[in-house]
Amino acid sequence: MLLFMRESRTIAVVNSVIELPPVDMNGTSASSVHGLPLVAVSGAAASEVPSTVHQRIQEAQELKSKKNSKSRKKRKQNVDEEEGLPISTYSKYCYRKLQKVAVTGGKKGLRKPTLEEIEQARQAILTPSLFGSSLEEIMERQKEVYPDRRLPWVQTQLSLQVLALGGERTEGIFRVPGDIDEVNALKLQVEQWRIPDNLSDPTVPASLLKLWYRELEEPLIPQQFYKQCISNYENPDAAVSVVQQLPELNRLVLCYLIHFLQIFSQPSNVGTTKMDVNNLAMVMAPNCLRCQSDDPRIIFENTRKEMSFLRMLIVHLDTSFVRGLL
């Protein structure tokens, strides 16, 4: 019931404040067509859903694909901008968004999204967001603004903000969450490639940085390496070897993160932050690795292994090469 009430409020706000882009109907009923943009927008604020929804989405899409395979071949694929966006643009975005929510869960709580957040969700239909997209999409979008950077701007800037605000001297950094309203406000600014000058609390950029890692479409350590990670959580050399096998972009982003965490793991900082290497690994491991099992026993056991694997990297991985790397 709470989920229904929340999504109903989201759709009501969308209807009242946003003029949705025109849609190429291609003979489809108006109700189903205009429902897609609403699902696309409200998907950005979706709550958790059962894991079975991912399977049902796939089954429904396969059934629909079989029924309409002939008609799709005849349908015009490209639509002039004046005529509106093709339905496929919305349907693909919705399917992709629901897939992610089914695996990682949606946003927590029942806070109604702000008008700015809804507008940002609407824009994300056509322009990949800096949050919730793949690393490749983020870097592709970044080329328009920072073509020479090798690391995501959002990652480096938020990390630098944490340090600039004294995060390495803040007790409970990364464990204590920042004010949710301030975090959301900063997120909207970051989406516009801006960092406000009035930040004062390091837990705000720290919380947003964790959110950025957690919301990556594909986990920072891709799923095909997951078994290697949890199988080598006690072997430093094997753990480092896994990192060297990662795709180049994932390797650079992960090494930058580990280098960042190594700053906080220094004894001179741990005395103040109370965040030793074990605590850092505990709060950051879920943002780098994702267990795909639904079995609570496997999840519990793998959580321990994920933490140990990240701890191995913080202690043993040589990240000196990322100093000054942007």
N, C-alpha and C positions, 0 to 999 in steps of 0.2 A: 504493500500500500504506500509506504514512504517513497519507494522508487517511482511509483506511478505519479504521486503528487509532485515529486521533484521534476520529473520530465514534463509533466503537464504545465508547471510554472515556466519551465524553460521555453517550451513551444509558445506559450502565451506571450512571453516577453519578445520572442523572436518575431511573432506576427505583428506586434504593436510598434516595433522600432526599426525593423529592417525591411527594406525593399529588396526582395530576393532577385538575383539575376534572372533574366528571361530564360525559359527552358524550351528546347526544341522537343515537341511532344511526339512527333512521328506516329501519330495515331493512338498514343497511349492516353488513358483517361486522365483528366486534370487532377483528380484527387491523388492518384498514385504518383504522378509526376511531381507535384508540388510537395508531396510528403518527403521526397528524397532530399531536397535542400534542407528541410527542417531536421531530418535525421542526421544529416551531415554536420549541421551546426551544433545540435544538442549532443552529438556524440563526443564533443570535446569536453562536456561536463557530465558524462555518463557515470553512474554509480557502478559498483561491482555487479557482475552478472554470473550465472552459473557457467562452469566450464563447458557444459554440454552445448552451449550456444554456438561455439566454434564449429562443432561437428554438424549441427543443424543448418548453419549458414552454408557450409560446403554442400550438404545434401540438397538443399533447396536450389542452390546455384546450378548444380549438376543437372537436376531435374528440369529446371527452366531452360538450361542450355540445350538439352536434347529436344525439348518441345519446339523451341524457336530457332533451331539451327538454320533451317531453310529461310525463314523470314528475315533473319539477321543478315544473310548474304545479300538480300535485295535492298536492305535498308541503307539509306544514305548515311555515310559515316561522318563526313565533314560538314559543319554547319557554319555559315557566315556569322561573324560576330554580331551583326545587327539582328539576326534571327534568334540568337540565344545560344546557350550551352547545350551540347548533346546530353541526353539522359545518361549515357554511359559515363560521363564525367562524374555525375553525382553518385551513380550506383557503385562505381569502382571505389570512390572515396569512402562511401558508407560501408561497403564490404570490408575494406582495409581497416577502417576505424574499429568496426565491431570485432574483427579478428584480434586486434591488439587488446581491446578491452576484455575479451574472453580469456586471453592468456595472462595478462598482467593485472587485470582489475582496473576499475575506473577511479575517479577521484572520490575521496572519502568525505563523509558529511553531507549535510543537506543545505549548505549555503547556496543561495540563489546567485547565479552568475551575474556579473555586472554588465552594463551595456557595452563597455569597452571589451570585455572578454568575449561577448557574443559577436561583436564586430570582428575581432581577431579570428574567431573560429570561422566566420564566413569567408574572410580573406584566405584562410588556410586551404579552402577547397581548391583554389587555383594556384596559390603560392605556398610552397611547403613551409611550415612553421619551423622555427629553430628548436622547438620542443616537440617530441613525439615523432620526428622524422628519422630517416636513416642517416648515418654519418655522410654517406655519399651525397644525399640530397642537400644536407646542410652545407657541405663544402661547395656544391654546385651553385647554390644560392649565394654563398659568400663571395664567389668569384666576381659578382657584380659590384661588390663594395671593397673587398680586400683580395684582389686576385693573386697576390704573392704569398699569402699566409699558408702554412702547411698544417696548422692546427685550427680547430674551430674557434672563432673569435669569442663565442659565448663561454667556452671552457676556460680560455686563458684570462679573459677579463674578469669573470666571476672569481677565479682563483686569486688573481692579483688583488681584487677588492677585499677578499677575506683577510689577506695578509696586511693590506694597507690599513685596515680598520683594527688591527691588533688581534686577529683571530688566534694566532699562536700563543696569546697570553690570556685567552678567554676560557674560563672553566666550562667544561661540557661542550666545547665546540664540536659541531656535527651531531652531537647527541641531543642537545637542547634545541628545539625547533625555533625558528624565527617567527615573528608575528605574521599570521596568515595574510592579513590585509596588506602589510608591507611587502611580503613576498610576492603576492599577486600583482601589486603595483609595479614592482621592479621587473617582473616578468614581461609586462606590457611594454615597459621602456626598452628592455633588451630586445624584444621582437622588432623594435624600430632602430636597432643598432645604437642605442643610447645607454649610458650609465649616468644616473643622476648624481649631482654633486652633494646632495644632502644626506647621504647614507651615513649612519653612525653606529649601527649595530651589526657586528660581523656575522651574527647568526642568520641574518636575512640573506646575504649573498651565499652563505654556506648552505642554507636550506634550499635555495634555488639551484645551486650547483648540484646537490644531491638529486633534486627533481629532474634536472636535465639528463643526468646519467641514467636514472631509473626509467625515464620515459622514452629513451631511444627505441626506435622501432625494433631493431635487432640489438640484443645485449652487447655491451662493449666487448666482451669475450664471446664471439659467435657460438651458436648452439652446437656446431659440429666439433668444438673443442671442449665441450662441457665434461665429457667422460674422462678425458685426459687430465683435466684439472682436478677432479675429485679423486682420481686414481693416484695422483702424485702430490697430494697435499702435505706429505711428510718428507718429500725429497726435494731439497733446494735446487739441485742441478736440473732435475726433470721439470720442476715448476718454471724455471727460467727458460728451459728449452721450449716449453709450450708457447711462451710469449714470443720467442723468435720465429715461430711458425705462423703467427697471426698475419692477416693481410696488413700491408704497410700502414694504411691509415689507422686501423684498429691498434696496431702496435705502437704507433706514435702517441695516440690519444691515451692509451693505457699507461705507457711509460711516463707521460706528463703527469697523470694522476698519481702514480706511485711516487714520483719525485716530489710532488706536492705533499703527499702524506708523510714522506720521510722527514720533511721539515718539522712536522708536528710530533713525530716519534722521537725526536731528540730529547735526551734526559732533561736538558735545561728548560724545555717547554712542557714536558709531561708533569713536572712538579706543579705547574700552574693550571694547566688544562685538565688534569686528571684523566687524560685520554692517552693511555699507553698504546703500544702496537696492537695489543689484543683488542682493546676497545675500538681503535680505528678500523681494524679488520672486521669487527662485528657490525659496525654501522655502515661500512662501505661495501662489503661483499655482496649484499642483495642488489646493489646498484650495478654490479659488474657481471654477475652470473645469475642465470634463471633456471631453476629446476622445473622440468616439464611434467613431473609426476603429480598425480592427484592423491597418492597414498600418503597419509600423514606421517607414517613411520619413515618412509623414504625421505620425505621433505625434512623431517627432524634430523635424520642422520646426515643428509647431504648439507644441511645448514652448517653443521660443525665442520665438515670437510671444506666447504666454500670459505669459511672464515680462516681455516688453517692455511689454505692455498694462498689467500691474499696476504696473510701474515708472512708467509715465506717470501713473497715478492717484496713486501715493504722492507724486510730484513736483508735480503740477499740480492735483489735486482740492481744492477748498475744502471743508473739513470743519469749519469753525469752529462751525457751527450745532449740532453734536452734543455740544459741551462741556456736561457736566452732564445730558445727556439720558439718562433711564432708561426 
